[in-house]
Amino acid sequence: MIFSFMFMNENILFKDLNTLQTIDQQLQEYIANFFENIFEGIIFIEIGGMILYANSSAANIVGYSKKELVGKSIYDFVAANCKKTVQNNIKKNIKNPTK
């Protein structure tokens, strides 16, 4: 069996599933390191507003540890008069993620 995937517009073929799994793991580690070490604060949330991931920069910006952020609602950190706007922006970005 041959496995194939596209990377930077190049089709890469593998005959060995172990090689593909190793590359997948390395790519996941690379992405995780990228998000963790970028200077901008990044927070991943699910549609209901629960925080799934926060990098160290985001934690520093809001003054909480990453552990304190993950699992909490994003709305716990938003001023009451801004919650509706944040909810609308989340819904809008889910419907049109590239805009």
Contact map, one row per residue, 1 for C-alpha under 8 A:
111000000000001100000000000000000000000000000000000000000000000000000000000000000000000000000000000
111100000000111100000000000000000000000000000000000000000000000000000000000000000000000000000000000
111110000000111110010000000000000000000000000000000000000000000000000000000000000000000000000000000
011111000011110000000000000000000000000000000000000000000000000000000000000000000000000000000000000
001111100011100000000000000000000000000000000000000000000000000000000000000000000000000000000000000
000111111111000000000000000000000000000000000000000000000000000000000000000000000000000000000000000
000011111111000000000000000000000000000000000000000000000000000000000000000000000000000000000000000
000001111100000000000000000000000000000000000000000000000000000000000000000000000000000000000000000
000001111110000000000000000000000000000000000000000000000000000000000000000000000000000000000000000
000001111111000000000000000000000000000000000000000000000000000000000000000000000000000000000000000
000111101111100000000000000000000000000000000000000000000000000000000000000000000000000000000000000
000111100111110000000000000000000000000000000000000000000000000000000000000000000000000000000000000
011110000011111000000000000000000000000000000000000000000000000000000000000000000000000000000000000
011100000001111110110000000000000000000000000000000000000000000000000000000000000000000000000000000
111000000000111110000000000000000000000000000000000000000000000000000000000000000000000000000000000
111000000000011111110000000000000000000000000000000000000000000000000000000000000000000000000000000
001000000000011111111000000000000000000000000000000000000000000000000000000000000000000000000000000
000000000000000111111100000000000000000000000000000000000000000000000000000000000000000000000000000
000000000000010111111110000000000000000000000000000000000000000000000000000000000000000000000000000
001000000000010111111111000000000000000000000000000000000000000000000000000000000000000000000000000
000000000000000011111111100000000000000000000000000000000000000000000000000000000000000000000000000
000000000000000001111111110000000000000000000000000000000000000000000000000000000000000000000000000
000000000000000000111111111000000000000000000000000000000000000000000000000000000000000000000000000
000000000000000000011111111100000000000000000000000000000000000000000000000000000000000000000000000
000000000000000000001111111110000000000000000000000000000000000000000000000000000000000000000000000
000000000000000000000111111111000000000000000000000000000000000000000000000000000000000000000000000
000000000000000000000011111111100000000000000000000000000000000000000000000000000000000000000000000
000000000000000000000001111111110000000000000000000000000000000000000000000000000000000000000000000
000000000000000000000000111111111000000000000000000000000000000000000000000000000000000000000000000
000000000000000000000000011111111100000000000000000000000000000000000000000000000000000000000000000
000000000000000000000000001111111110000000000000000000000000000000000000000000000000000000000000000
000000000000000000000000000111111111000000000000000000000000000000000000000000000000000000000000000
000000000000000000000000000011111111100000000000000000000000000000000000000000000000000000000000000
000000000000000000000000000001111111110000000000000000000000000000000000000000000000000000000000000
000000000000000000000000000000111111110001000000000000100000000000000000000000000000000000000000000
000000000000000000000000000000011111110000000000000000111000000000000000000000000000000000000000000
000000000000000000000000000000001111111000000000000000110000000000000000000000000000000000000000000
000000000000000000000000000000000111111110000000000000001000000000000000000000000000000000000000000
000000000000000000000000000000000000111110000000000000001000000000000000000000000000000000000000000
000000000000000000000000000000000000011111000000000000001100000000000000000000000000000000000000000
000000000000000000000000000000000000011111100000000001111110100000000000000000000000000000000000000
000000000000000000000000000000000010000111110000000011101100000000000000000000000000000000000000000
000000000000000000000000000000000000000011111000001111100100000000000000000000000000000000000000000
000000000000000000000000000000000000000001111100001111000000000000000000000000000000000000000000000
000000000000000000000000000000000000000000111111111110000000000000000000010000000000000000000000000
000000000000000000000000000000000000000000011111111100000000000000000000000000000000000000000000000
000000000000000000000000000000000000000000001111110000000000000000000000000000000000000001100100000
000000000000000000000000000000000000000000001111110000000000000000000000000000000000000000000000000
000000000000000000000000000000000000000000001111111000000000000000000000111000000000000000000000000
000000000000000000000000000000000000000000001111111100000000000000000111110000000000000000000000000
000000000000000000000000000000000000000000111100111111000000000000001111110000000000000000000000000
000000000000000000000000000000000000000000111100011111000000000000000110000000000000000000000000000
000000000000000000000000000000000000000001111000001111100000000001001100000000000000000000000000000
000000000000000000000000000000000000000011110000001111110110000001001100000000000000000000000000000
000000000000000000000000000000000011100011100000000011111110000001000000000000000000000000000000000
000000000000000000000000000000000001100010000000000001111111000011000000000000000000000000000000000
000000000000000000000000000000000001011111000000000000111111100000000000000000000000000000000000000
000000000000000000000000000000000000000111100000000001111111110000000000000000000000000000000000000
000000000000000000000000000000000000000010000000000001111111111111001000000000000000000000000000000
000000000000000000000000000000000000000000000000000000011111111110000000000000000000000000000000000
000000000000000000000000000000000000000010000000000000001111111000000000000000000000000000000000000
000000000000000000000000000000000000000000000000000000000111111100000000000000000000000000000000000
000000000000000000000000000000000000000000000000000000000011111110000000000000000000000000000000000
000000000000000000000000000000000000000000000000000000000011011111011000000000000000000000000000000
000000000000000000000000000000000000000000000000000000010011001111111000000000000000000000000000000
000000000000000000000000000000000000000000000000000011110010000111111100000000000000000000000000000
000000000000000000000000000000000000000000000000000000000000000011111100000000000000000000000000000
000000000000000000000000000000000000000000000000000000000000000111111111000000000000000000000000000
000000000000000000000000000000000000000000000000001011000010000111111111000000000000000000000000000
000000000000000000000000000000000000000000000000011111000000000001111111000000000000000000000000000
000000000000000000000000000000000000000000000000011100000000000000011111100000000000000000000000000
000000000000000000000000000000000000000000000000011000000000000000011111110100000000000000000000000
000000000000000000000000000000000000000000000000111000000000000000000011111110000000000000000000000
000000000000000000000000000000000000000000001000111000000000000000000001111111000000000000000000000
000000000000000000000000000000000000000000000000100000000000000000000000111111100010000000000000000
000000000000000000000000000000000000000000000000000000000000000000000001111111000000000000000000000
000000000000000000000000000000000000000000000000000000000000000000000000111111100000000000000000000
000000000000000000000000000000000000000000000000000000000000000000000000011111110110000000000000000
000000000000000000000000000000000000000000000000000000000000000000000000001011111110000000000000000
000000000000000000000000000000000000000000000000000000000000000000000000000001111110000000000000000
000000000000000000000000000000000000000000000000000000000000000000000000000000111111000000000000000
000000000000000000000000000000000000000000000000000000000000000000000000000001111111110000000000000
000000000000000000000000000000000000000000000000000000000000000000000000001001111111111000000000000
000000000000000000000000000000000000000000000000000000000000000000000000000000001111111100000000000
000000000000000000000000000000000000000000000000000000000000000000000000000000000111111110000000000
000000000000000000000000000000000000000000000000000000000000000000000000000000000111111111000000000
000000000000000000000000000000000000000000000000000000000000000000000000000000000011111111100000000
000000000000000000000000000000000000000000000000000000000000000000000000000000000001111111110000000
000000000000000000000000000000000000000000000000000000000000000000000000000000000000111111111000000
000000000000000000000000000000000000000000000010000000000000000000000000000000000000011111111100000
000000000000000000000000000000000000000000000010000000000000000000000000000000000000001111111110000
000000000000000000000000000000000000000000000000000000000000000000000000000000000000000111111111100
000000000000000000000000000000000000000000000000000000000000000000000000000000000000000011111111111
000000000000000000000000000000000000000000000010000000000000000000000000000000000000000001111111100
000000000000000000000000000000000000000000000000000000000000000000000000000000000000000000111111100
000000000000000000000000000000000000000000000000000000000000000000000000000000000000000000011111111
000000000000000000000000000000000000000000000000000000000000000000000000000000000000000000011111111
000000000000000000000000000000000000000000000000000000000000000000000000000000000000000000001001111
000000000000000000000000000000000000000000000000000000000000000000000000000000000000000000001001111
